[in-house]
Amino acid sequence: MKSKKYVFLFLLIPLVAFTIHKYYISLCEIDFIEEKKSIQITLGMFIDDIEFTLNKDNNTTLNIATKNEAQKIDEYFKTYLNNHFKLTINNKLIPYKYIGKEYDDDIVRFYLEIVDIAKLHSIEVINTCLIRDFEDQQNIIKISANKKNKTFYLDKKTYKALLKF
């Protein structure tokens, strides 16, 4: 009987170890819509990761995506993104408009936009989101522009991506 318990535990521990593993990842999709002369950005992060970072930065408890969420949560998000996510378009740092956010299970998606971009010759992305607080953080950048698709993997050592057309 005891040996059956040990065999069960021996088989269960590796399974549990794999399910507990935490991935630190964000996904950013950048699309240049030539007809609209706009760059549309969707940036997704795990809610618990961004909440941990914002709580630490602001010495607060934001309760993101709960009924007790801070009333000015969008201001916290905007400030954080402006400090850690930057776009240089055609060799010029361009501010983006924060359209809003959406919660989807354990992910928050931010919607950003840059307008009045007639031609896109180059795009540089700097993304240091969550890198300070999570050693294994990886920020994936997918750019679709001028009939070209490119994916970049940014981390603590490489936090900048450049695509020229």
C-alpha positions in Angstrom: 0.0 0.0 0.0 2.8 2.4 0.9 4.7 1.7 -2.3 1.6 2.6 -4.3 1.5 6.0 -2.6 5.2 6.6 -3.3 4.7 5.6 -7.0 1.7 7.9 -7.2 3.7 10.8 -5.7 6.7 10.1 -7.9 4.5 10.4 -11.0 2.5 13.4 -9.7 5.4 15.7 -8.7 6.8 16.1 -12.3 3.3 16.9 -13.6 2.7 19.5 -10.9 6.1 21.0 -11.4 5.3 21.7 -15.1 1.9 23.3 -14.4 3.3 25.6 -11.7 6.0 27.0 -14.0 5.3 30.7 -14.7 6.0 32.3 -18.1 6.8 36.0 -18.2 5.8 37.2 -21.6 4.0 40.0 -23.3 2.8 40.2 -26.9 2.7 43.4 -29.0 1.1 43.5 -32.4 1.8 46.6 -34.5 0.0 47.1 -37.8 0.5 49.9 -40.3 -2.8 50.6 -42.0 -1.7 52.6 -45.1 -5.3 53.5 -46.2 -6.0 55.0 -42.8 -2.5 56.4 -42.4 -2.3 54.9 -38.9 -0.3 52.6 -36.8 -2.5 50.4 -34.6 -1.0 48.7 -31.6 -2.3 46.0 -29.4 -0.1 45.2 -26.4 -1.1 42.3 -24.1 0.3 41.4 -20.7 -0.6 39.1 -17.8 -2.7 41.1 -15.3 -0.9 39.8 -12.3 2.5 40.8 -13.7 1.5 44.4 -14.6 -0.4 44.7 -11.3 2.7 43.6 -9.3 4.9 46.1 -11.1 2.4 49.0 -10.8 1.7 48.3 -7.1 5.5 48.2 -6.5 6.1 51.5 -8.5 3.2 53.3 -6.8 3.2 51.8 -3.3 -0.4 50.9 -3.7 -2.9 48.1 -4.3 -4.7 48.6 -7.6 -6.9 45.4 -7.7 -6.8 45.3 -11.4 -9.8 43.6 -13.2 -11.8 43.3 -9.9 -14.8 45.2 -8.6 -12.3 47.1 -6.3 -10.1 48.3 -9.1 -8.6 51.7 -8.7 -10.8 54.4 -10.3 -7.8 56.0 -12.1 -6.4 52.7 -13.4 -6.1 54.1 -16.9 -3.8 56.9 -15.7 -1.5 54.3 -14.0 -1.5 52.3 -17.3 -0.8 55.4 -19.5 2.0 56.6 -17.3 3.6 53.2 -17.2 3.3 52.6 -20.9 4.7 56.1 -21.7 7.7 55.3 -19.6 8.4 51.8 -20.9 7.0 51.5 -24.4 8.2 53.9 -27.1 7.9 54.1 -30.9 10.2 55.9 -33.2 8.6 56.3 -36.6 10.8 57.4 -39.6 13.6 58.4 -37.1 11.3 60.5 -35.0 10.0 59.6 -31.5 6.2 59.8 -31.9 3.7 59.8 -29.0 0.8 57.4 -29.4 -2.8 57.8 -28.3 -4.0 55.5 -25.5 -7.4 54.2 -26.9 -8.2 52.0 -23.9 -7.8 48.6 -22.4 -9.7 45.3 -22.3 -9.5 42.4 -19.8 -9.6 38.9 -21.2 -9.3 36.2 -18.5 -5.8 36.8 -17.1 -4.6 39.2 -19.8 -5.0 42.9 -20.2 -4.8 44.3 -23.7 -3.9 47.9 -24.4 -5.0 49.6 -27.6 -2.8 52.4 -28.8 -2.7 54.3 -32.1 -0.5 56.8 -34.0 -2.3 58.7 -36.8 -1.2 60.8 -39.8 1.6 58.5 -40.9 1.6 58.9 -44.7 4.6 56.6 -45.4 6.4 54.2 -43.2 10.2 54.0 -43.8 11.3 52.7 -40.4 9.9 51.7 -37.1 11.8 51.3 -33.9 10.2 49.8 -30.8 11.6 50.1 -27.3 9.8 47.9 -24.8 11.1 47.6 -21.3 7.7 46.6 -19.8 8.0 44.3 -16.8 11.7 43.6 -17.4 12.9 45.2 -14.2 10.7 42.9 -12.0 10.8 39.7 -13.9 14.3 38.3 -14.8 12.9 36.0 -17.6 10.5 38.5 -19.1 10.3 38.3 -22.9 8.4 40.9 -24.9 7.4 39.7 -28.3 6.9 42.3 -31.0 5.1 41.4 -34.2 5.2 44.1 -36.9 3.0 44.0 -40.0 3.7 46.9 -42.4 4.4 47.6 -46.1 3.5 43.9 -47.0 6.2 42.8 -44.6 5.9 40.7 -41.4 8.6 40.6 -38.8 8.8 39.2 -35.2 11.3 40.4 -32.6 12.0 38.8 -29.2 13.0 41.5 -26.6 14.4 40.9 -23.2 16.7 42.4 -20.6 19.7 42.4 -22.9 17.8 43.4 -26.1 14.9 45.7 -25.4 14.9 47.5 -28.8 13.8 46.4 -32.3 14.3 48.2 -35.6 12.6 47.5 -38.9 13.5 49.5 -42.0 11.6 49.4 -45.3 
